């Protein structure tokens, strides 16, 4: 793997003047925002010029065509899809057209019996009843099916947003954002976006201008759940339409918020992407997607509440069976040996193997290909997920002679094959992927967006950078290149991840490295990283998230820092003094304090928030030597002041009660989103200790949880009891609590000279 330094660029003077930063002006230019006018429309939503309906070819002709059918009393079928984009598209078209006619019907396909897209048998069943079919979120690649419908006497309008085929279907009209130029602001709209703008045109013609905004809440669901690029019109709709979801009058969504204990005012892209979206998607994965549509269309509160509860149960079942598959797969994985996972089990549920494959790829950074039997037992169906640098769709295509059908993109693909070809397929694909994995380390290049020095990273730069958010598909978080020394490294979360302190000249910053490798510590490092911010109790601290770290072989590490620090940290022993006797403010002094208790000292620092000072006072005791080392190095303290800090002996039961209290708060106030790092800080323990507590509570059926990022999990109530796992996690948790208590006792009670010698060796490691 190679980290490529960013190409320097010369942005225009007007971009630099507008952004007050040459670096960010360069970023804007690289993202195609190369004029002040483009940049203003991107950053200042109130200055953005929304797309013109006339940009869609024939949209008003299509509106007239549909309105004429309504005027004639035609029976109209909305033919949708089974994912969130499909059911929101259907809901928009069905709901809006039902305001104009009582002859509107809908059909949502069954994933397992009908598959994706239009189905001839289904269309044949409607040919005697329907005069017009309007497809949404599907149809663009169904040439034969549309031809069949036309020959059966039905008129047809295709609305879709997927890639255009070589030959468009022979419908009366085809409308898609993909018919626009690729640089058009509306090109990346989801299927629900195309449905929304078609309704906008119809409502203009029907003297209902503006009423289409009642469907913005549904469009927002699709934009986030379908993971479309947050650029152009999608970005504008997200920025302006979020309040429509927060203040929705839609009975079904209100019932869903209530069922999930969601505070509408706290709804954001995480809530949509990890709670509402998966719940609506789960129906199509393991049951009937029509239940999700019925909820969105519900007009009766009691019925909506019942549907929301049923969908929640379906989602719990989806999580349960995907978790079972994942736990089975973990037994096959050797974390020390980076190999693709290719596995088949006829008992796995077809609707969730993609989710399980995604979790394997996310958690172990390996490609995963999972297969199971179709419902009729005739074929094997598979789902694949991959990592950056390995195009799984291309590799599966190299096995096309063994497959019935296949399709997808670089990161995800699907396929089907006959059972007698399974072993040949597994062997060939395993060889192809593992060959790529072997080459990846040496050949794969990570290209960065901007070159930074640590001295250039500050709050002003970060806030200016955040103006480019929200980040997502086609507007990724900027990747920075920088060079620095690693002066501290500690493992977090079972050793899979690391927390580092980087230093350059007199500047320092903490960095998180997920799925970390080894640090060749004799050299200065080059890093590819994102910039984020910790915000704990109003204290903000910038932090890097490393994507890759490599030694600069030509640049030996500067060891001056360690030589200078060795034996230079002096202990000031005030352990006879109680906390009430310590000055709350003192020149060039910072106060280390973690936990939930409020302290009247300034400035307070902790493992996530620090500032430089000559003296560091331990108001509370660090949970481990690694946390103490971080505090000393990040503050650059020369004197460590020990006071009579409390060292409460915490029992296993007391600790679990505290964790449950934090979980209850997250469920009530944060829509179930639980930050492991913040919890560790609040309870004065390591992150792995919090993780073990969650594992124990899950095994005791108190909670369920699933990761939504490396630092955050989504908590739901209740789980599945596993006595063996509960006992194992309890034992591990007790050991972790015991280790932490022992270290705190050491700092509280040991002779000052021994502590000073210990710290001298600690920072010199």
Order of alpha helices (4+ residues) and beta strands (2+ residues): beta-alpha-alpha-alpha-alpha-beta-alpha-beta-alpha-beta-alpha-beta-beta-alpha-alpha-alpha-alpha-alpha-alpha-alpha-beta-alpha-beta-beta-alpha-beta-beta-alpha-beta-beta-alpha-beta-beta-beta-beta-beta-alpha-beta-beta-beta-beta-alpha-beta-alpha-beta-alpha-alpha-beta-beta-alpha-alpha
